[in-house]
């Protein structure tokens, strides 16, 4: 050490690398208090053995914690997920607590402890007592019912006629049909229905001893009553033949034509000509033309009314024997207009023939003798398409009408009326 004041060593002279001159960029080391004359034992300045490092606080590991140390945050680990944006959702998986730490939850995410065991339910003494009484009552009732059943059975064995076999309120069980029996009805073709109908072999029309109604058809109500009185005679005459032919008999309805068609009418026709409606099986009478005819020629009008009613009833016979439906079917399937008219003429001429068969079977009770018979012959010979206003050939000529009317009147038999097997010349 220097002995003089000028030779006193400067601060930092004895630090490593010290030359007695302060190093560049360093501050001189100053002591806060006066040290003893001796510096004491020298200590190492290496940081790995320094007590300062061993006593230093650890760096914060959780985000949001503060530290007294300044400096930038620790850089994220390689491959660590980026910090999510505020308000967005993260994908599933463990949520990290920081860039430099593991997830906050690790291992199993459920507890290994079993759920608490629910203590057994206990019942009060009153409840147990009530259930016991209920069981006893049920057993007692079952025992009593069994005893009564045994007594009833023993009574029936001793006296089997004391109890009815079937209760009055119990209906007998219906006998189920035999599933092995199958009845198949083959449809009859239209031509077979028309040409080989069983009505042709049913026999003659019955004479029902019906007289002509003694009603003067000089008003609408009188004309209606005249036809209403004549209708039962036609029903009695035709019912046996229709039933014998294997068809169901149904009496037709009787209506008077009105000046205007109503919404409930299913058929329409000329106001001065009577017609038959198959939809409701009704005979519609033109009372106005009958009234005018009766005022001019009373006898001819009465004969005409007889023949008109018998003709329209002939259409009803065709309806009951299904020939009307078959003829309309054949007419509908025909594309030729001439053939459509021919099918219509065959149908109308057959109705005329049926009317003549009825009149011939009941000519005496109806009074078709003498002058009245001559009037009927003349009217039959002068009835045809030649006398219609529009001259449409849909009902048959006057010659064809008489050709079918005369034989049927004389024979009084529907077998004379098979117009569907006749040649076209005979139904012109």
ROKETOR-853985 format. One record per residue (C-alpha): residue number from 1; residue in one letter; x negated, y negated, z negated. Coordinates in pm, 1 decimal. Example, Ala and Ser with C-alpha at 12.3 -4.5 7.8 and 13.67 -1.06 7.14 Angstrom:
# ROKETOR-853985
 num residu        u        v        w
   1      A  -1230.0    450.0   -780.0
   2      S  -1367.0    106.0   -714.0
***
This chain:
# ROKETOR-853985
 num residu        u        v        w
   1      X      0.0      0.0      0.0
   2      X   -127.8   -354.2     60.7
   3      X   -250.8   -541.1   -242.7
   4      X   -170.9   -890.3   -132.6
   5      X    163.1  -1051.9    -60.8
   6      X     72.3  -1093.6    298.6
   7      X     -8.2   -727.2    314.2
   8      X    326.9   -613.7    171.2
   9      X    494.5   -355.4    401.1
  10      X    802.7   -475.4    585.7
  11      X   1141.6   -302.2    559.2
  12      X   1165.5      7.8    773.4
  13      X    792.0     53.8    772.8
  14      X    814.4    403.2    632.6
  15      X   1116.5    522.8    845.1
  16      X   1041.6    785.4   1106.3
  17      X    867.5    627.6   1396.5
  18      X    814.0    310.9   1203.3
  19      X    510.4    118.0   1282.9
  20      X    564.0   -153.5   1049.1
  21      X    771.0   -338.0   1307.6
  22      X   1148.7   -319.0   1331.4
  23      X   1283.5   -118.6   1620.0
  24      X   1460.4   -294.7   1897.8
  25      X   1839.5   -321.1   1853.8
  26      X   1837.6   -222.3   1486.7
  27      X   1920.8   -414.3   1177.0
  28      X   1676.0   -432.1    890.5
  29      X   1766.2   -204.3    599.7
  30      X   1848.6   -405.1    291.1
  31      X   1897.5   -267.7    -54.8
  32      X   2199.5   -370.0   -258.0
  33      X   2016.0   -342.3   -586.3
  34      X   1668.4   -353.8   -705.0
  35      X   1505.4    -12.1   -684.3
  36      X   1250.4    113.5   -938.5
  37      X    894.2     86.5   -864.9
  38      X    886.6    443.6   -720.9
  39      X   1090.2    546.0   -413.7
  40      X   1148.5    895.3   -545.6
  41      X   1162.4   1221.3   -357.4
  42      X   1210.2   1192.5     12.2
  43      X   1537.2   1336.8    166.0
  44      X   1604.0   1466.6    512.5
  45      X   1808.6   1249.1    744.9
  46      X   1944.2   1532.7    966.3
  47      X   2331.2   1507.3   1000.1
  48      X   2398.7   1885.1    990.3
  49      X   2259.8   1904.7    633.9
  50      X   2391.2   1573.4    517.6
  51      X   2624.9   1568.2    223.3
  52      X   2815.2   1291.2    399.6
  53      X   2939.3   1538.5    669.2
  54      X   3026.6   1802.9    410.2
  55      X   3236.6   1551.3    220.6
  56      X   3396.1   1389.4    529.0
  57      X   3772.9   1417.9    581.5
  58      X   3893.6   1642.2    862.1
  59      X   4033.8   1491.8   1178.1
  60      X   4413.7   1482.7   1200.5
  61      X   4566.9   1780.3   1381.7
  62      X   4929.6   1668.4   1406.7
  63      X   5053.7   1395.6   1635.8
  64      X   5184.8   1090.9   1461.2
  65      X   4936.9   1110.9   1169.1
  66      X   4708.5    816.3   1107.4
  67      X   4339.7    816.4   1042.8
  68      X   4097.2    565.5    913.5
  69      X   3868.7    652.8   1198.7
  70      X   3903.6    458.1   1517.6
  71      X   3863.4    586.7   1868.6
  72      X   4058.9    751.3   2151.8
  73      X   4272.5   1065.2   2086.6
  74      X   4132.7   1406.5   2144.2
  75      X   4150.3   1515.8   2504.7
  76      X   4400.4   1794.8   2585.7
  77      X   4288.5   2151.2   2628.3
  78      X   4240.9   2290.8   2974.7
  79      X   4570.9   2431.2   3109.4
  80      X   4783.9   2280.7   2828.7
  81      X   5129.4   2155.4   2932.2
  82      X   5176.9   1788.0   2991.2
  83      X   5366.6   1573.2   2747.7
  84      X   5736.7   1574.1   2843.5
  85      X   5924.4   1260.2   2939.1
  86      X   6163.6   1112.6   2691.5
  87      X   6520.2   1232.8   2741.1
  88      X   6438.4   1531.9   2962.1
  89      X   6470.7   1901.6   2884.8
  90      X   6188.5   2142.8   2855.3
  91      X   6180.2   2493.2   2985.2
  92      X   6224.6   2777.1   2742.0
  93      X   5946.0   2923.7   2534.8
  94      X   5751.1   2815.1   2230.6
  95      X   5738.3   2443.4   2176.0
  96      X   5377.5   2317.4   2119.3
  97      X   5309.1   2075.4   1838.1
  98      X   5006.1   1918.9   1999.9
  99      X   4748.2   1954.6   2267.7
 100      X   4492.9   2102.6   2034.6
 101      X   4705.3   2335.6   1817.5
 102      X   4905.3   2657.5   1852.7
 103      X   5291.2   2667.6   1851.4
 104      X   5446.5   2585.2   1516.9
 105      X   5644.4   2920.2   1519.7
 106      X   5461.8   3244.2   1576.7
 107      X   5557.2   3606.9   1543.0
 108      X   5913.9   3735.9   1500.6
 109      X   6191.2   3476.2   1497.6
 110      X   6426.0   3674.1   1272.3
 111      X   6403.6   3783.2    914.0
 112      X   6322.6   4138.0    817.4
 113      X   6548.3   4127.7    512.1
 114      X   6885.5   4313.6    546.5
 115      X   7213.3   4112.2    522.0
 116      X   7372.7   4096.1    179.4
 117      X   7608.5   4386.5    105.3
 118      X   7972.9   4282.0     53.0
 119      X   8097.6   4404.2   -282.3
 120      X   8383.7   4657.3   -266.3
 121      X   8736.7   4514.1   -281.1
 122      X   8907.7   4566.4   -611.4
 123      X   9283.0   4581.3   -661.5
 124      X   9474.8   4472.5   -961.9
 125      X   9668.9   4718.4  -1169.0
 126      X  10016.2   4586.4  -1058.5
 127      X   9929.4   4643.7   -694.0
 128      X   9810.2   4998.2   -761.4
 129      X  10123.1   5069.2   -960.0
 130      X  10347.9   4935.6   -679.5
 131      X  10178.3   5148.4   -414.5
 132      X  10212.3   5453.6   -632.0
 133      X  10586.0   5395.3   -674.4
 134      X  10626.9   5350.4   -296.5
 135      X  10450.3   5680.1   -224.5
 136      X  10669.1   5859.1   -478.6
 137      X  10986.2   5716.9   -321.0
 138      X  10878.2   5823.1     28.3
 139      X  10804.0   6175.5    -86.9
 140      X  11136.6   6195.6   -269.3
 141      X  11329.5   6078.8     40.2
 142      X  11153.2   6329.3    263.0
 143      X  11235.8   6609.2     17.1
 144      X  11606.4   6515.5      6.9
 145      X  11627.7   6495.9    387.1
 146      X  11467.8   6837.0    417.4
 147      X  11713.0   6990.8    172.6
 148      X  12011.2   6842.3    360.8
 149      X  11878.6   6968.8    691.6
 150      X  11839.5   7319.3    551.3
 151      X  12192.5   7309.6    406.9
 152      X  12335.3   7188.7    739.8
 153      X  12153.0   7461.3    928.2
 154      X  12283.9   7723.9    689.0
 155      X  12638.6   7592.1    728.7
 156      X  12617.0   7612.0   1107.5
 157      X  12485.2   7965.9   1091.7
 158      X  12771.5   8074.3    867.9
 159      X  13033.8   7883.8   1071.0
 160      X  12894.4   7798.9   1417.5
 161      X  13221.7   7643.7   1544.0
 162      X  13233.5   7385.6   1264.0
 163      X  13006.0   7145.5   1455.0
 164      X  13058.0   7025.5   1816.5
 165      X  12796.7   7134.6   2066.2
 166      X  12789.2   6789.1   2233.3
 167      X  12858.4   6457.2   2069.4
 168      X  13145.4   6254.0   2204.6
 169      X  12919.1   5958.1   2276.9
 170      X  12662.5   6175.2   2451.4
 171      X  12713.1   6191.2   2827.1
 172      X  12627.0   6520.1   3000.1
 173      X  12299.0   6521.0   3184.4
 174      X  12335.8   6494.1   3564.0
 175      X  12227.8   6790.9   3769.5
 176      X  11920.9   6687.9   3968.7
 177      X  11932.6   6762.6   4339.7
 178      X  11732.1   7047.1   4479.3
 179      X  11406.1   6889.1   4601.0
 180      X  11354.1   7169.4   4851.3
 181      X  11667.2   7082.5   5050.8
 182      X  11614.0   6807.0   5308.1
 183      X  11894.3   6692.8   5535.5
 184      X  11785.1   6506.8   5847.2
 185      X  12052.1   6349.8   6067.9
 186      X  11940.5   6312.7   6424.7
 187      X  12067.7   5997.0   6597.9
 188      X  12312.3   6046.9   6879.7
 189      X  12210.0   5878.3   7207.9
 190      X  12442.8   5612.4   7346.6
 191      X  12536.8   5808.8   7657.2
 192      X  12621.2   6117.4   7452.0
 193      X  12835.8   5905.5   7220.4
 194      X  13018.2   5755.6   7518.7
 195      X  13049.1   6051.8   7752.9
 196      X  13092.2   6337.6   7501.5
 197      X  13271.5   6170.1   7215.5
 198      X  13478.2   6400.6   6995.3
 199      X  13784.2   6173.3   7028.4
 200      X  13840.2   6320.2   7374.8
 201      X  13905.3   6662.7   7224.0
 202      X  14104.2   6546.9   6919.1
 203      X  14441.4   6609.6   7082.7
 204      X  14739.0   6399.3   7178.1
 205      X  14840.7   6076.9   7012.2
 206      X  15103.1   6139.9   6747.3
 207      X  15459.5   6015.4   6784.1
 208      X  15530.8   5822.4   6467.5
 209      X  15893.0   5727.4   6545.3
 210      X  15824.4   5354.8   6518.4
 211      X  16076.6   5125.5   6675.4
 212      X  15998.3   4793.3   6830.0
 213      X  16019.6   4523.5   6560.1
 214      X  16358.9   4354.9   6567.5
 215      X  16200.9   4009.2   6540.6
 216      X  16244.5   3733.8   6793.9
 217      X  15897.7   3589.7   6861.2
 218      X  16022.0   3232.4   6899.0
 219      X  15780.2   3065.7   6651.2
 220      X  15428.8   3105.2   6517.2
 221      X  15542.8   3269.2   6194.5
 222      X  15783.3   3499.0   6383.5
 223      X  15506.1   3608.3   6622.4
 224      X  15280.6   3686.8   6327.9
 225      X  15552.8   3892.4   6158.7
 226      X  15619.0   4075.9   6486.3
 227      X  15258.4   4194.2   6513.4
 228      X  15238.5   4271.2   6141.5
 229      X  15540.3   4500.4   6173.3
 230      X  15388.6   4675.6   6475.3
 231      X  15046.0   4735.0   6318.4
 232      X  15147.1   5020.3   6078.0
 233      X  15282.8   5219.2   6373.9
 234      X  14944.2   5209.4   6545.4
 235      X  14765.0   5304.7   6222.8
 236      X  14985.9   5611.5   6172.6
 237      X  14945.3   5720.8   6533.7
 238      X  14565.5   5694.2   6552.6
 239      X  14454.3   5791.0   6202.4
 240      X  14497.3   6171.9   6250.5
 241      X  14295.9   6169.3   6573.4
 242      X  14011.8   5956.3   6438.2
 243      X  13984.9   6172.1   6126.8
 244      X  13997.1   6493.7   6331.1
 245      X  13719.4   6359.6   6551.5
 246      X  13498.8   6330.4   6242.0
 247      X  13504.2   5953.8   6190.8
 248      X  13620.9   5733.5   5905.8
 249      X  13952.1   5562.7   5968.4
 250      X  13984.8   5193.1   5877.4
 251      X  14290.1   4978.5   5950.7
 252      X  14200.3   4659.1   6138.3
 253      X  14268.9   4303.7   6031.2
 254      X  14522.1   4086.3   6209.7
 255      X  14465.2   3717.3   6280.2
 256      X  14621.1   3440.3   6482.8
 257      X  14397.2   3225.2   6694.3
 258      X  14359.6   2860.0   6597.3
 259      X  14305.0   2561.8   6821.2
 260      X  13952.7   2514.1   6681.2
 261      X  13694.6   2769.3   6569.0
 262      X  13611.6   2762.7   6197.5
 263      X  13260.6   2818.1   6053.0
 264      X  13360.3   3154.4   5902.3
 265      X  13462.8   3297.5   6240.8
 266      X  13209.7   3546.9   6378.4
 267      X  13381.7   3594.1   6716.6
 268      X  13531.8   3345.5   6958.9
 269      X  13747.5   3386.8   7266.1
 270      X  13977.9   3202.5   7502.0
 271      X  14270.2   3042.0   7325.3
 272      X  14525.6   3185.0   7570.3
 273      X  14390.9   3542.6   7562.6
 274      X  14392.3   3787.5   7272.6
 275      X  14063.0   3954.8   7177.2
 276      X  13912.3   4203.5   6933.5
 277      X  13622.7   4110.4   6701.4
 278      X  13402.5   4401.1   6604.6
 279      X  13207.7   4201.8   6344.2
 280      X  13501.1   4192.6   6101.3
 281      X  13719.9   4449.5   6285.0
 282      X  14000.5   4204.9   6348.7
 283      X  14262.9   4166.6   6622.6
 284      X  14305.2   3802.2   6718.8
 285      X  14639.0   3715.9   6879.6
 286      X  14702.3   3419.5   7110.7
 287      X  15038.8   3317.0   6967.5
 288      X  15072.5   3003.8   7180.4
 289      X  15071.1   3191.9   7511.1
 290      X  15314.6   3448.9   7365.3
 291      X  15550.2   3170.0   7258.4
 292      X  15550.9   3009.3   7603.6
 293      X  15599.0   3344.4   7773.6
 294      X  15891.3   3434.0   7546.8
 295      X  16069.3   3106.8   7623.6
 296      X  16052.8   3177.1   7999.6
 297      X  16106.5   3557.9   8009.1
 298      X  16200.7   3710.4   7671.8
 299      X  16210.2   4075.7   7784.9
 300      X  15882.6   4062.7   7979.3
 301      X  15719.2   3876.4   7687.2
 302      X  15816.7   4149.7   7439.4
 303      X  15679.3   4424.3   7666.1
 304      X  15363.8   4222.4   7717.8
 305      X  15318.0   4181.2   7341.0
 306      X  15356.3   4558.7   7291.3
 307      X  15095.2   4637.0   7554.6
 308      X  14856.9   4361.6   7432.2
 309      X  14866.1   4487.6   7074.5
 310      X  14807.0   4846.9   7189.0
 311      X  14512.8   4736.5   7409.6
 312      X  14334.1   4546.3   7129.9
 313      X  14391.8   4841.7   6896.9
 314      X  14221.9   5057.2   7160.9
 315      X  13908.0   4848.3   7102.1
 316      X  13940.4   4924.1   6732.1
 317      X  13949.1   5297.6   6813.8
 318      X  13628.1   5245.5   7008.4
 319      X  13481.9   5069.7   6706.4
 320      X  13571.4   5349.9   6463.9
 321      X  13430.7   5616.7   6698.9
 322      X  13111.5   5406.9   6754.5
 323      X  13170.9   5382.6   7128.8
 324      X  13204.0   5005.1   7114.8
 325      X  12856.2   4971.1   6965.4
 326      X  12708.0   5220.6   7211.6
 327      X  12861.5   5045.1   7513.1
 328      X  12735.2   4704.8   7398.7
 329      X  12392.4   4861.4   7350.5
 330      X  12385.3   4995.5   7705.8
 331      X  12508.7   4664.0   7838.2
 332      X  12243.1   4475.5   7643.3
 333      X  11956.4   4691.6   7770.8
 334      X  12067.4   4653.1   8134.1
 335      X  11883.9   4377.8   8321.1
 336      X  12109.2   4382.3   8626.5
 337      X  12408.0   4147.9   8608.4
 338      X  12617.6   4383.9   8822.3
 339      X  12548.6   4670.4   8583.5
 340      X  12635.3   4455.4   8281.3
 341      X  12975.4   4382.8   8437.7
 342      X  13026.2   4751.0   8514.7
 343      X  12960.2   4848.9   8151.0
 344      X  13209.9   4583.0   8043.6
 345      X  13472.2   4716.3   8286.9
 346      X  13427.2   5073.8   8163.0
 347      X  13484.7   4953.4   7807.2
 348      X  13794.0   4744.4   7889.2
 349      X  13953.8   5008.6   8112.6
 350      X  13915.2   5266.8   7835.8
 351      X  14094.3   5035.8   7588.5
 352      X  14375.8   5000.2   7846.0
 353      X  14387.6   5377.5   7877.1
 354      X  14408.0   5425.4   7496.6
 355      X  14694.9   5173.7   7488.0
 356      X  14883.7   5364.3   7757.1
 357      X  14836.1   5691.3   7565.0
 358      X  14993.0   5535.8   7253.3
 359      X  15283.9   5383.7   7447.0
 360      X  15347.9   5712.7   7628.6
 361      X  15353.0   5908.3   7300.9
 362      X  15601.5   5659.6   7146.0
 363      X  15796.3   5544.9   7453.3
 364      X  16133.9   5657.2   7315.2
 365      X  16117.9   5501.4   6967.0
 366      X  15967.3   5184.0   7119.8
 367      X  16243.9   5170.6   7379.1
 368      X  16016.9   5190.2   7687.3
 369      X  16288.2   5327.9   7906.4
 370      X  16498.6   5190.5   8182.8
 371      X  16435.6   4824.9   8257.5
 372      X  16168.2   4787.0   7991.4
 373      X  15974.2   5078.4   8139.2
 374      X  15991.9   4921.7   8485.9
 375      X  15866.0   4593.6   8342.8
 376      X  15572.5   4772.9   8180.9
 377      X  15484.4   4948.5   8508.2
 378      X  15496.7   4623.1   8701.4
 379      X  15281.9   4440.3   8444.9
 380      X  15023.5   4724.4   8441.7
 381      X  15004.7   4721.8   8821.3
 382      X  14952.4   4344.7   8826.0
 383      X  14693.1   4312.2   8552.2
 384      X  14329.8   4268.4   8658.1
 385      X  14038.4   4040.2   8731.8
 386      X  14217.5   3906.2   9038.9
 387      X  14454.4   3711.8   8813.2
 388      X  14190.3   3554.6   8588.4
 389      X  14100.1   3189.8   8622.0
 390      X  13727.6   3237.2   8672.3
 391      X  13760.0   3563.0   8873.2
 392      X  13485.0   3733.4   8671.6
 393      X  13492.8   4110.3   8730.6
 394      X  13452.3   4215.5   8367.1
 395      X  13790.1   4385.9   8291.6
 396      X  13861.3   4580.9   8609.7
 397      X  14081.3   4530.1   8912.3
 398      X  14460.0   4575.3   8913.2
 399      X  14413.0   4898.2   9106.2
 400      X  14172.8   5038.2   8842.1
 401      X  14406.7   4937.9   8556.9
 402      X  14695.6   5133.6   8701.6
 403      X  14468.3   5427.8   8790.8
 404      X  14382.3   5472.7   8421.4
 405      X  14713.9   5366.7   8267.4
 406      X  14955.9   5596.8   8450.0
 407      X  14783.2   5934.3   8372.7
 408      X  14729.3   5841.9   8007.5
 409      X  15092.1   5728.7   7966.5
 410      X  15221.3   6054.7   8106.7
 411      X  14980.9   6279.4   7909.8
 412      X  14965.0   6072.1   7587.2
 413      X  14614.1   6217.2   7542.7
 414      X  14279.8   6033.2   7496.6
 415      X  14102.7   6297.3   7704.9
 416      X  14231.8   6108.2   8009.3
 417      X  14028.5   5800.8   7907.3
 418      X  13664.6   5903.1   7960.4
 419      X  13573.9   5607.2   8175.2
 420      X  13200.0   5652.3   8105.5
 421      X  13174.1   5964.3   8321.7
 422      X  13382.3   5822.4   8608.7
 423      X  13219.4   5707.7   8933.2
 424      X  13164.3   5337.6   8983.9
 425      X  13444.6   5316.9   9243.2
 426      X  13700.9   5415.4   8981.1
 427      X  13594.2   5138.0   8743.0
 428      X  13576.7   4857.7   9000.6
***
